[in-house]
Amino acid sequence: MTEPYTLADALPDQIKRVTEKKERWQQMMREHDMGPGMQLTINIMQAEIERGVKALASGDVAEMLAAHQSLADYNDDD
């Protein structure tokens, strides 16, 4: 029997996924002149990641759900 996949499992997965996307975008910024719009998006991603980390640390389920949804809204298209 497998363990249930809970919000406490899913949120760290989303944090990791968006962190990896942010790092790819930072690499693109170093390699190409992408302009200030991309940096703004990277900053917003970082704020959402920090929100997720804070929600996990606090154990606030409502904030964890909100953070999870915000992170899940980022697609994997680069």
Beta strands, then each sheet from edge to edge (+ up, - down):
end
